[in-house]
Amino acid sequence: MLAPDLGAGDAALGAPQPTRSTAAALLEVRQLTVAFAAGMRDLPVLHGLNLSVAPGETLGMVGESGCGKSVTWLAVLRLLGTTAKVGGTVSFAGQTISDWDDRAMTAIRGRRIAMISQDPMSALNPVHTIGRQIAEVLVTHRGASATAAKAAAKRLLDQVGVPAAGSIFGRYPHELSGGMNQRAMIAMCLAGQPDLLIADEPTTALDVTIQAQILDLLRQIQRDLGMALVLVSHDLGVVAEVCRRVAVMYCGRIVEQGSTDDIFDRPYHPYTRGLLAALPNLDGPRRRLQPIPGTVPAPGALPPGCPFAPRCPGVHAACRSSVPVLRPVAAGHAVACVGPVDRTVAAMPAAGAEA
């Protein structure tokens, strides 16, 4: 089992393990908003986002760079800094944590909720060894002694597939490859045995072989520990391989969410269909990829109505006057779109004509 064993003689090393939540939702986010101070005004980047994560489930969050995927989870963990203004409610394991002070949040960061950064080189401390950084989690969150933490950290490195873990334990991040640093980050996140693991672009800048190994490792970890996993990615292939449910983001809003089968086989929102139409078909005949026309609007300069309207091939007059909200279109499948969209993956024609 992929878990940091502190040893049979260390039963009294600190706080007991948290009981995993049996509630319908482990994490509930309601009307989450984020705005950053920009001179004399605030620049909104998240607009009333709602989502939930059930115990043990795997949720994928996809969308173009800059749509707010990473900001969402940094806001949940209260890691955005003083220039960010965060609103809304975040509940975890039945407790509202959005109004907790920093000391209370520190107690669950890394312990109940852990986050794998998309850039391990910037997330790891360059002046401390890999082993010391992993052991620190065990000492801080599980009350382990220095000796027990060191032994458990080496076992964790071995369990996440780091070769010669005893040697890697004493090395610094700059001495390791990107793949090894990413595995060290995963080991650090596992040290607290979290209920929820957020993997933010965990395979960015890794070659295909290492990417596959990291994804297999995440699946094994979730299976062994029974934790919930959120996979943040712009890679639809990775999400389809790992996740059971998908949320599609555009301009700081969730525009579609549902099961992986629904999102990939029966997409509803034109943006989702556009993302899928831009993917190469590896099983069928070759076809020309269809990019989504136009560009993503800048935060603070969103068009009136639906933010996707200027790029949408099926835009209606109503799309330009009101922002659509998520509405159910099938069991477990919701979309933020006012138009009756054909739920098949099709080429994206040129945008601009009113339907």
Secondary structure, DSSP 8 states (H G I E B T S, - for coil): --S----GGGTTSSS-------SS-SEEEEEEEEEEEETTEEEEEEEEEEEEE-TT-EEEEE-STTSSHHHHHHHHTT-S-TTEEEEEEEEETTEE-TT--HHHHHHHBTTTEEEE-S-HHHHS-TTS-HHHHHHHHHHHHH---HHHHHHHHHHHHHHTT-TTHHHHTT--GGGS-HHHHHHHHHHHHHHT--SEEEEESTTTT--HHHHHHHHHHHHHHHHHH--EEEEE-S-HHHHHHH-SEEEEEETTEEEEEEEHHHHHHS--SHHHHHHHHTS--SSS--------SS----TT---SS-TTGGG-TT--GGGGTS----EEEETTEEE--SS----S------S----
